[in-house]
């Protein structure tokens, strides 16, 4: 599906070789609802799949987070086609572990390097924005996410249990 993306302040827009990362706006709500309600994408994310009402709340939170912090989660688009691929970016973890890199793209994006490209761009942006330490959390059995995190230079540093699953914590220090 082809979607237009707005042009926000240049400092918040990130372009990679193939992707354009744009802070979310209300115009992205339909795409975000589809993405976050899809168990193939969000089942393993913190708090799992979302209702439409919850996605609306999260979008408002994401907009506010950008306004206050100057970084946050981006909507990820394929630059050439304008196709919405998913989300990537930085969020404050509610468990107090710190600012975390996260990414969630459509299953059809797997194996193309888009998650790696978006996560690396977000990590670099976060360090440029002054974050000395950025973490990421992946389910131990989620080999794909673990490989992405390792490939972008994050190192495993801790573990914890969540909903009966062993979670691995990765970190990147500026």
N, C-alpha and C positions, 0 to 999 in steps of 0.2 A: 504494500500500500504506500503510495507517495504522499508525503506531507511537507508543507512549507514550514520553515522554522524562522522565528523572528531574529532580528539582529540586535542583541543586547549591547551593553557597553563593551568595547573591545577588550578590556582587561579580563572580562569574565568569559568571553568566547574563546574556545580552545580548538585549534585545528591541528590534525595530525595528517599523515600522508593520505589517509582515506576517509577520515571521520571528522565531523564537526560536533563539538560538545557545547551545548547551550543550557544555561540555567533554566529550570522549568518555569513556565508561565501558565496562566489559566487556559491558554489555547492548546496546551498539551494534555489537558485533563482526559479526553477520550482515549488517547494512546496509553496514558498511565493507568487508567481503569482496566483496560484490556490486559496490560502487562502484569499488573499486580494481583489480578484475580485469577491468573493462569497458574495452576499448580505446577506445570512443567517448568515455570520460571521462578515462582516465589515460594514454593512449598518448603524449601530449605533455608529461606531467608529468616532473619530474626522476626518473630511473631507470625510467620507464615503468610498465606494469601490474605488479601484485604477485601473488605466490602467497598462498594462505591462510596459510601459515606466516609469510611476511613481514608480512602485515597484522596478525597477532597480535603480532609483535615491535614493529611500529610503534605499535600501540595502547598497549602497555606503555610505550614510549618517550614517547608523547604524555601519558599519565597522569603519568609521572615529570617531564616537562618542565613541566607545569602546577604540580606540587608545588614544584619548585625555582624557577621563574621567575615564577609568578603570572600568566602569559599562555600562549597556545598556540593550537592548532587546535580549532575548535568543530565539532560536528555541527550542521548547519543543518536546521531543521524549519519547515514552514509552520505558523504558530501556530494558525490556525483549524481545520485538518484533522489536525495532528500528523504529517503526511507527512514522511518523511526525504527531503530534497532534495539533500544532498551535504555537503561540508565547506568551511570557510573559516577563515582565521586566520593565525597567525604561527608561523614556524619558523626555526631557525638554519640557514642554508645550509651544507652540508658543504664548499663551496668557499671559505669564509672571507669571502664578500662581505657578510655581516651577517645581521640578522634580516629575513626576507622575508614579505610578504603573499602568501598563496596562496589559491586557491579552485578547487573542482572540483564542479560540480553536474551532475545528470542532463541529457542533451541535451533532454529534454522541458521543462526549465526555461528554455531559451534564449528570448530575446525578451520576457521578463516582468519584467526588472529585478532578479531575485533575486540574481544574482551581484554586481551593483553595490551593492545594499542590504547584503548580507552583508559584502562587502569594505570598504565605507565604515565599517560598524560596527566591524569588526576593526581597521581603521587607527586610528580614533578611540580605541578601547580601548587599543591599543598606546602611543599618545602619552600618554594619561592614566596609563598604567602606568609612564611615565618613559622610554620609548624616544625619543631625540632624532632618530634617523634610521631609517626603515623603507624597505626596498627591495622591488621585485617584479621578476620576470623573465618575459618573454614572448617566444615565438618571433616573429620579425619578420613572418611571414605570418599570425599569429593575430590578425586584425583585431579580433575580438570582445573578446579579453582586453585588447588595447591600448586599446580604447575605454573599457572598464571602468576601467582604471588611470588614464587621463587624466580621465575623468569624476569620479573621486573625489579629484582634485587631485594625482596623482602626475605628476612630470615626468621625461622621458627624460634619462638622465645618462651612459650608457655602453653599450658593446656588447661581445660576445665570441662565439666560435664554440663550439658544443656539438653533437657528433654530426653534423657537417657542416651545421649550421643556424646562421644568424645570430640571436643572442639579444639582445634589448634589455633594458637595466636601467633601471628607473624608481625614483624616490625621493620620499619625503615627509619633510620636516623639521619638527619641532615648533616 
